[in-house]
Amino acid sequence: MRMRNTEYPTVGVFDVFSAMWRGIRPERLLFFGALAAFLIGNVIDVIVPLFYKRFFDTVTEGHAPEVAVPALLSIVGIIFAMNAVKWLFFRAGLFGSNRVEVNGMARLREQSFDYLIRHSYTFFSNNFVGSLVQRVNRFARALEHILDTLFFNVLPLVVSIVGSIIIVWSVEPVLALIIIVWVSVFSVFNFAFSIWKLKYDIASSAADSAMTGTLADILGNQNAVELFASHRDESQIFKGATEKQAKATLTVWNLNNIIDAVQSGLIVLVEFAIFTYAVILWGKGELSAGTFVLVQVYVIQLAGRLWDFGRVIRIVYESYADSKEMVQILALPHEVKTVPGAKPLDIRAGALIFENVSFNFHATRKVLDRVSLVIPGGQKVALVGPSGAGKTTIVRLLLRLYDVTAGRMLIDGQDIRRATLESLHRSVALVPQDPILFHRTLMENIRYGRSNATDVEVMEAATRAHCDEFIDVLPERYATYVGERGVKLSGGERQRVAIARAILKNAPILILDEATSSLDSRSEALIQDALETLMKGKTTIVIAHRLSTIRKMDRIVVIDGGKVTEDGSHDELLTKEGGLYRKLWELQAGGFINEEV
């Protein structure tokens, strides 16, 4: 794999919120409807204190009970009616917002998965799967936090500030000015401090992702930890990751405490100023009891709303920090993709041509150097050579897990880079050295070779691959779950499932990458029969280190140092004095690696 860190593009606030908008855009009418419902409810909430003012003014004006009581009951009735209307709009807004949020989160997860899964083999080699999973979930959760903040914090705050200032100004401008100064100082401080703190929020989010990735990596390799008695070493590695994450989190929490301390101090000061001035005006008879109550209600409301303002800023930027990593992945172009104008492969014979194919992992590491091969349709070719020679890389280039650095790879005269990836992958069946299975049933795992295959066809493929020998003794047979990555099966059983997949797929081009390496001698003999049947009429590339398994190939191509050094049949290559194939054969046949030949 490419030993480098993925270089992500730079994304800004607009990019993040644009990506979020794509999640809710299909339900934008419902979104704006919910927003309008909450807006009406909050406007009513600001208007209601005016009737409390009228209520207390009526109580203190000294009217006779027969006059005051009907008036007070009328005011109470109006307040009840307005609160009932507010309740209805809030309930409607909640039902709408719930639907928008749940569907939006699901849509973001789907969009993230659809884009993420099409990144290249290199991308996944350079990223922890656990971190990628967390990025997807954080991105979806960030939408929930943003919408909740908009509906339940930002909208009420704006309506409360604007409504309160307008109403208080109409009653007593000086009190309104005090509120304006208070709101301005409060808002500017929170906004400026939160922007300055953003880098710490991002660092905390990154440290959390790194910690999760480290945990997933260690747990995913628990067997190696156990066998190498590395518990203490891995504990120290994870401890370092958790301590880094804890330090970053503590920094953010302490900064949040500073914001809270300043906010609470400003609230105390403004309440003191407004209370003092209101009492002085009331003492002079310039402020009615109802107006005093009105101002206090607004001050209390605004104190609560403004206290939330700091939290609002934090949530918005924390959501931005949580979303940024996923949006960077969404903005990262796919390294290997179907080019515009690509056409499906038209496979006739399955002939392969490699024209001066070169491949570099990076500037200083060349893996293949001008490899040229012509494989006629239906021919069976074995690739042999020392480890690291480039055999598996050739296969990965043919599958376009990587793209060639130079040269071309053709199938029936068609450049695979000009063909759709889907048609390429449907035309090639791969049996890898270490098959990875899904945590699904055996039936589902084998059917992965051809999704529309019937149960009977799946079982026939399993029988031809000799999977039935271990499946038939399982209590649930084909309904047995194989565990994460197939851990409930042995290596040989996993490989037989992979062979069954290839049999079911029945693609015109077949690649066997050490396909029998995990089998015992008896199982290998059985599988060789199935493979010979599978290879009939197919262009086949076999990678093998056990040379006894490839003697019957039409050709054997020796790869060494990223180049083709020998090409011929088994018998022809054995006649080459000093040839690498002859040396490898003599080494294995001579007893250093005991082979039945």
C-alpha positions in Angstrom: 0.0 0.0 0.0 1.1 3.6 -0.3 2.8 4.6 2.8 1.7 8.1 3.1 -1.0 10.1 4.8 -4.1 11.0 2.9 -3.9 14.6 1.8 -7.4 16.1 2.3 -8.6 19.3 0.6 -9.3 22.4 2.6 -13.0 22.9 3.5 -14.6 25.9 5.2 -17.8 26.6 7.1 -19.8 27.1 3.9 -18.7 23.7 2.6 -19.7 21.9 5.8 -23.2 23.5 5.9 -23.7 23.0 2.2 -23.0 19.3 2.7 -25.6 19.3 5.6 -28.1 21.1 3.4 -27.9 18.2 0.9 -29.2 16.0 3.7 -32.4 18.0 4.3 -33.0 19.5 0.8 -35.4 16.8 -0.3 -37.7 17.8 2.6 -37.0 21.5 2.5 -40.7 22.4 2.4 -41.3 20.5 5.7 -38.1 22.1 7.1 -39.3 25.7 6.3 -42.8 24.7 7.6 -41.4 23.6 10.9 -39.3 26.8 11.0 -42.4 28.9 10.5 -44.3 27.0 13.1 -41.6 27.6 15.7 -41.3 31.2 14.6 -45.0 31.9 15.2 -44.9 30.1 18.6 -41.9 32.2 19.7 -43.6 35.5 18.5 -46.6 34.6 20.6 -44.3 33.8 23.5 -42.9 37.4 23.3 -46.4 39.0 23.0 -47.9 37.2 26.0 -46.0 39.3 28.7 -47.9 42.4 27.4 -51.1 40.9 28.7 -49.4 40.2 32.1 -48.5 43.9 32.1 -52.2 44.7 31.5 -53.2 42.2 34.2 -51.0 43.8 36.9 -51.9 47.3 35.8 -55.6 46.5 36.2 -54.9 44.9 39.6 -53.1 48.0 40.9 -55.3 50.7 39.4 -57.9 50.4 42.2 -60.9 49.5 40.1 -64.0 48.1 41.9 -64.2 44.4 41.9 -67.2 44.3 39.7 -65.2 46.1 37.1 -61.7 44.6 37.7 -62.8 40.9 37.8 -64.4 40.7 34.4 -61.4 42.6 32.9 -58.9 40.3 34.6 -60.8 37.2 33.5 -60.9 38.5 29.9 -57.1 39.0 30.1 -56.6 35.5 31.5 -58.8 34.1 28.7 -56.7 35.9 26.1 -53.5 34.6 27.7 -54.9 31.0 27.7 -56.0 31.3 24.1 -52.5 32.6 23.0 -50.7 29.9 25.0 -53.0 27.2 23.4 -52.2 28.5 19.9 -48.5 28.6 20.8 -48.8 25.0 22.0 -50.4 23.9 18.8 -47.6 25.5 16.6 -44.9 24.1 18.8 -46.3 20.6 18.6 -46.6 20.9 14.8 -43.1 22.2 14.6 -41.8 19.3 16.7 -43.4 16.7 14.5 -42.0 18.4 11.4 -38.5 18.9 12.8 -38.4 15.3 14.1 -39.1 14.0 10.6 -36.6 16.4 8.9 -33.8 15.5 11.4 -34.3 11.7 11.3 -34.5 11.5 7.5 -31.7 14.1 7.1 -29.4 12.1 9.4 -30.2 8.9 7.5 -29.6 10.6 4.2 -26.2 12.0 5.3 -25.2 8.5 6.4 -26.3 7.1 3.0 -24.5 9.8 1.0 -21.4 9.5 3.1 -21.3 5.7 2.7 -22.0 5.9 -1.1 -19.1 8.2 -1.6 -16.8 6.7 1.0 -17.1 3.1 -0.3 -15.9 4.2 -3.8 -12.6 5.5 -2.5 -9.6 3.5 -3.6 -7.8 0.6 -2.0 -5.0 3.0 -1.2 -7.4 5.3 0.7 -8.6 2.5 3.0 -5.0 1.3 3.5 -4.2 4.7 4.9 -7.2 5.1 7.2 -8.5 3.3 10.3 -11.9 1.8 9.6 -13.0 2.7 13.2 -12.1 6.4 12.5 -14.1 6.4 9.3 -17.1 4.9 11.0 -16.9 7.5 13.7 -16.7 10.3 11.1 -19.8 9.2 9.4 -21.8 9.0 12.6 -20.4 12.4 13.9 -21.5 14.0 10.6 -25.0 12.7 10.9 -25.2 13.7 14.6 -23.9 17.2 13.8 -27.0 17.7 11.6 -29.2 16.8 14.6 -27.3 19.2 16.8 -27.4 22.1 14.3 -31.2 21.7 13.6 -32.0 21.4 17.3 -29.9 24.5 18.0 -31.7 26.4 15.2 -35.2 25.4 16.2 -34.8 25.6 20.0 -32.1 28.1 20.6 -31.3 30.5 17.7 -34.8 31.2 16.6 -36.2 31.8 20.2 -33.1 33.9 21.0 -33.5 36.2 17.9 -37.3 36.6 18.4 -36.8 37.3 22.1 -34.1 39.9 21.6 -35.9 41.8 18.8 -39.3 41.5 20.4 -38.2 42.5 23.9 -36.2 45.5 22.7 -39.1 46.8 20.5 -41.7 46.4 23.3 -39.5 47.7 26.1 -38.4 50.7 23.9 -42.0 51.6 23.5 -42.4 51.6 27.3 -39.1 53.0 28.6 -36.2 53.7 26.0 -33.5 53.8 28.7 -34.2 50.2 29.8 -34.2 49.2 26.2 -30.8 50.8 25.7 -29.4 48.9 28.7 -30.7 45.6 27.2 -29.2 46.5 23.8 -25.7 47.2 25.4 -26.0 44.0 27.4 -27.0 41.9 24.4 -24.2 43.5 22.2 -21.4 42.9 24.7 -22.7 39.4 25.5 -22.9 38.4 21.8 -19.6 39.9 20.7 -17.7 38.3 23.5 -19.2 34.9 22.9 -18.8 35.0 19.2 -15.2 36.2 19.3 -14.1 33.8 22.0 -15.8 30.9 20.4 -14.1 31.6 17.0 -10.8 31.8 18.8 -11.6 28.5 20.6 -12.5 26.7 17.4 -8.9 25.4 16.8 -9.1 23.7 20.2 -12.5 22.1 19.3 -11.1 20.8 16.1 -8.0 19.4 17.9 -10.3 17.7 20.4 -12.3 16.1 17.7 -9.2 14.9 15.9 -7.8 13.5 19.1 -11.0 11.6 19.7 -11.0 10.2 16.2 -7.3 9.1 16.6 -8.1 7.5 20.0 -11.1 5.6 18.5 -8.9 4.5 15.5 -6.2 3.2 17.8 -8.7 1.2 19.9 -10.3 -0.3 16.7 -6.8 -1.2 15.4 -5.7 -2.9 18.6 -9.0 -4.8 19.1 -9.0 -5.9 15.5 -5.6 -7.5 16.0 -6.3 -9.0 19.4 -5.0 -12.4 18.3 -1.6 -10.9 17.5 -1.5 -9.0 20.8 -2.2 -12.3 22.6 0.3 -14.4 20.7 3.1 -11.9 21.0 2.3 -11.1 24.6 2.1 -7.4 23.8 -0.6 -6.5 26.2 1.5 -4.0 28.1 2.9 -2.4 25.0 -0.5 -2.0 23.4 -1.9 -0.7 26.7 0.8 2.0 26.7 0.0 2.9 23.1 -3.7 3.2 23.9 -2.9 5.0 27.1 -1.0 7.6 25.1 -3.9 8.1 22.7 -6.4 8.4 25.6 -4.2 10.8 27.5 -3.8 13.0 24.4 -7.6 12.9 23.9 -8.2 13.7 27.6 -5.8 16.6 27.5 -7.5 18.1 24.4 -11.0 17.6 26.0 -9.9 19.2 29.3 -8.6 22.2 27.4 -12.0 22.7 25.7 -14.0 22.2 28.9 -11.8 24.7 30.8 -12.3 27.3 28.0 -16.1 26.6 28.2 -15.9 27.4 31.9 -14.3 30.7 31.1 -17.2 31.6 28.8 -19.7 30.6 31.4 -18.0 32.7 34.1 -18.0 35.8 31.9 -21.7 35.2 30.9 -22.9 34.8 34.5 -21.0 38.0 35.5 -22.7 40.0 32.7 -26.1 38.7 33.6 -25.6 39.7 37.3 -24.5 43.2 36.3 -27.4 43.9 33.8 -30.0 42.5 36.2 -28.7 44.8 38.9 -28.7 47.8 36.5 -32.2 47.2 35.2 -33.6 46.4 38.6 -32.1 49.5 40.2 -33.3 51.9 37.4 -36.7 50.3 37.3 -37.1 50.7 41.1 -36.1 54.4 40.9 -38.7 55.0 38.1 -41.3 53.2 40.0 -40.6 55.2 43.1 -41.1 58.4 41.1 -44.4 57.1 39.8 -43.0 57.0 36.2 -43.2 53.2 36.0 -46.4 51.1 36.6 -46.3 47.8 38.4 -47.4 46.1 35.2 -44.5 47.7 33.3 -42.1 46.6 36.1 -43.4 43.0 35.8 -43.1 43.2 32.0 -39.5 44.4 32.1 -38.6 41.7 34.7 -40.2 38.9 32.6 -38.2 40.0 29.5 -35.0 40.3 31.5 -35.5 36.8 32.9 -36.3 35.5 29.5 -33.4 37.2 27.8 -31.0 36.0 30.6 -32.0 32.4 29.9 -31.8 32.9 26.1 -28.5 34.7 26.2 -27.0 32.1 28.5 -27.9 29.6 25.8 -26.2 31.9 23.2 -22.7 30.8 24.4 -23.8 27.2 24.2 -25.3 27.8 20.7 -21.9 29.1 19.5 -20.1 26.2 21.0 -22.6 23.7 19.5 -22.3 25.2 16.0 -18.6 25.2 16.0 -18.3 21.8 17.7 -20.7 20.5 15.0 -18.5 22.1 12.4 -15.4 20.5 13.9 -17.2 17.1 14.0 -18.4 17.4 10.4 -15.2 18.8 8.9 -13.4 15.5 8.8 -16.2 13.7 6.9 -16.8 16.7 4.5 -13.0 16.6 3.7 -13.5 13.0 2.6 -16.6 13.9 0.6 -14.5 16.7 -1.1 -11.6 14.3 -1.8 -11.7 13.2 -5.4 -11.9 9.4 -5.9 -8.4 8.3 -6.8 -9.7 5.5 -9.1 -13.0 6.1 -10.8 -15.0 5.6 -13.9 -13.9 8.4 -16.3 -16.5 10.4 -18.2 -17.6 8.7 -21.4 -16.5 5.3 -20.2 -18.3 2.3 -21.8 -19.0 -1.2 -20.4 -16.4 -3.8 -21.3 -17.3 -6.0 -24.3 -15.7 -9.3 -23.4 -15.3 -11.8 -26.3 -12.2 -13.9 -25.7 -10.8 -12.3 -22.5 -7.4 -11.6 -24.1 -5.1 -9.5 -21.9 -2.4 -7.2 -23.1 0.0 -5.3 -20.7 1.8 -2.6 -22.6 4.9 -1.2 -20.9 3.1 -1.1 -17.5 5.0 0.8 -14.8 3.7 1.5 -11.3 5.2 3.5 -8.4 3.9 3.7 -4.9 5.7 7.0 -4.6 8.7 8.7 -6.2 11.3 6.5 -4.5 9.6 3.1 -4.8 9.1 1.6 -8.2 7.2 -1.7 -8.1 6.7 -2.5 -11.8 9.1 -1.4 -14.5 7.8 -1.5 -18.1 6.1 -4.9 -17.9 4.8 -6.1 -21.2 2.7 -9.3 -21.5 0.3 -10.8 -24.0 -2.2 -13.4 -22.7 -4.5 -14.8 -25.3 -8.1 -15.4 -24.4 -8.6 -18.7 -22.5 -4.9 -19.1 -21.7 -3.8 -20.1 -18.1 -0.8 -18.2 -16.9 1.0 -18.5 -13.6 2.9 -15.6 -12.1 5.8 -16.7 -9.9 8.7 -14.9 -8.3 10.0 -13.9 -4.9 7.9 -12.0 -2.4 7.7 -8.3 -3.3 8.5 -8.9 -6.9 5.2 -7.2 -8.1 3.0 -10.2 -8.8 0.0 -9.1 -6.6 0.5 -5.5 -7.8 -0.1 -6.7 -11.4 -3.4 -8.3 -10.3 -4.5 -5.2 -8.4 -3.7 -3.0 -11.4 -5.8 -5.3 -13.6 -8.7 -4.9 -11.1 -8.0 -1.1 -11.0 -7.5 -1.1 -7.2 -4.6 1.1 -8.4 -4.1 2.9 -11.7 -0.9 2.4 -13.6 1.7 5.1 -13.4 2.6 4.5 -17.1 1.6 2.2 -19.9 -1.8 0.5 -20.6 -3.7 -2.7 -19.6 -6.1 -3.9 -22.3 -8.9 -6.5 -22.2 -9.9 -7.6 -25.7 -8.2 -4.4 -27.0 -10.1 -2.1 -24.6 -8.2 0.1 -22.2 -9.5 -0.8 -18.8 -9.2 2.9 -17.7 -11.7 3.8 -20.4 -14.2 1.1 -19.3 -16.7 1.4 -16.4 -15.4 0.0 -13.1 -18.6 -2.0 -12.6 -18.2 -3.8 -15.9 -14.5 -4.5 -15.2 -15.2 -6.0 -11.8 -18.1 -8.1 -13.1 -15.7 -9.5 -15.8 -13.1 -10.6 -13.3 -13.4 -13.1 -10.5 -10.8 -13.1 -7.7 -10.0 -15.7 -5.2 -7.6 -13.9 -2.8 -5.1 -15.4 -0.5 -6.9 -14.2 2.6 -10.6 -14.0 1.9 -12.6 -11.6 4.0 -16.2 -12.5 4.6 -19.1 -10.4 5.9 -20.8 -11.1 9.3 -23.7 -12.7 7.4 -24.9 -16.2 6.7 -22.9 -18.6 4.6 -25.7 -18.4 2.0 -25.4 -14.7 1.8 -21.6 -14.8 1.7 -21.5 -17.3 -1.2 -24.3 -15.5 -3.1 -22.1 -12.4 -3.0 -20.6 -13.9 -6.2 -23.9 -13.3 -8.0 -26.6 -11.4 -6.1 -29.5 -12.9 -8.2 -28.5 -16.5 -7.8 -31.0 -18.9 -6.5 -30.5 -21.0 -3.3 -30.1 -24.1 -5.5 -27.3 -22.4 -7.6 -25.6 -21.2 -4.4 -25.6 -24.7 -3.0 -24.4 -26.2 -6.3 -21.4 -23.8 -6.2 -20.7 -24.6 -2.6 -20.7 -28.3 -3.4 -18.3 -27.8 -6.4 -16.0 -25.9 -4.0 -16.4 -28.7 -1.4 -17.9 -26.2 1.1 -20.7 -28.7 1.8 -18.2 -30.9 3.7 -18.1 -28.4 6.6 -21.5 -26.7 6.0 -23.5 -29.9 6.3 -22.3 -30.6 9.8 -23.2 -27.1 11.1 -26.5 -27.0 13.1 -27.9 -24.2 10.9 -26.1 -25.1 7.7 -26.3 -22.3 5.2 -28.0 -20.1 7.7 -24.9 -20.1 9.9 -23.4 -16.6 10.6 -19.7 -16.7 10.0 -18.7 -13.9 12.4 -16.9 -10.6 11.8 -14.5 -11.0 8.8 -15.3 -14.8 8.9 -13.5 -15.5 12.2 -15.8 -18.5 13.0 -14.4 -20.3 10.0 -10.9 -21.7 9.5 -8.6 -20.3 6.9 -9.3 -23.2 4.6 -13.0 -22.9 5.0 -12.9 -19.2 4.2 -10.9 -20.0 1.1 -13.4 -22.6 -0.1 -16.2 -20.0 0.4 -14.2 -17.6 -1.8 -13.8 -20.3 -4.4 -17.6 -21.0 -4.3 -18.1 -17.3 -4.9 -15.9 -17.3 -8.0 -17.7 -20.5 -9.3 -21.0 -18.7 -8.9 -19.8 -15.5 -10.5 -18.5 -17.4 -13.6 -16.6 -14.4 -14.9 -14.6 -14.8 -18.2 -11.4 -13.8 -16.4 -10.2 -15.6 -13.3 -7.5 -14.6 -10.8 -6.3 -17.1 -8.2 -4.0 -15.5 -5.7 -2.6 -18.3 -3.6 -6.1 -19.8 -3.8 -5.1 -23.1 -2.1 -2.5 -21.8 0.4 -4.7 -22.4 3.4 -5.8 -25.9 2.5 -4.5 -29.2 3.7 -3.3 -31.8 1.1 -6.7 -33.6 1.0 -8.7 -30.4 0.6 -6.3 -29.0 -1.9 -6.7 -32.1 -4.1 -10.4 -31.7 -4.0 -10.3 -28.0 -4.7 -7.9 -28.5 -7.6 -10.5 -30.5 -9.4 -13.1 -27.8 -8.9 -10.6 -25.1 -10.0 -9.7 -27.1 -13.2 -13.4 -27.2 -14.0 -13.8 -23.5 -13.1 -10.8 -22.5 -15.3 -12.1 -24.1 -18.5 -12.7 -21.6 -21.2 -11.5 -18.7 -18.9 -8.4 -16.5 -19.1 -6.7 -17.4 -15.9 -3.9 -15.7 -13.9 -2.6 -17.8 -11.0 -0.2 -16.4 -8.4 1.5 -19.2 -6.5 4.6 -19.8 -4.4 4.0 -23.6 -4.3 5.3 -24.4 -7.7 3.8 -27.9 -7.7 0.3 -26.3 -8.1 1.1 -24.5 -11.3 2.9 -27.1 -13.4 -0.1 -27.6 -15.7 -0.4 -24.0 -16.6 -0.1 -23.1 -20.2 2.6 -20.5 -19.4 4.7 -19.5 -16.4 5.8 -15.9 -16.2 8.6 -15.1 -13.7 8.5 -11.7 -12.2 11.6 -10.4 -10.4 12.3 -6.8 -9.3 9.2 -5.5 -11.1 10.2 -7.0 -14.5 9.4 -10.0 -16.5 12.6 -12.1 -16.5 11.4 -15.5 -17.8 8.4 -16.7 -19.8 7.5 -20.2 -20.9 6.1 -23.6 -19.9 7.2 -25.5 -16.8 9.4 -27.8 -18.9 10.9 -25.0 -20.9 11.8 -23.0 -17.8 13.4 -26.0 -16.2 15.9 -26.2 -19.1 17.2 -22.7 -18.5 20.5 -23.0 -16.8 20.8 -20.4 -13.9 17.1 -19.4 -14.4 15.2 -18.1 -11.3 12.3 -20.6 -11.9 14.7 -23.5 -12.1 16.4 -22.4 -8.8 13.0 -22.0 -7.1 11.9 -25.4 -8.4 15.0 -27.2 -7.2 14.8 -25.5 -3.8 11.2 -26.8 -3.3 11.7 -30.2 -4.9 15.0 -30.7 -3.1 13.5 -30.9 0.3 14.0 -27.4 1.8 10.3 -27.0 1.2 8.7 -30.5 1.0 6.3 -30.6 -2.0 4.6 -33.6 -3.5 5.5 -33.2 -7.2 
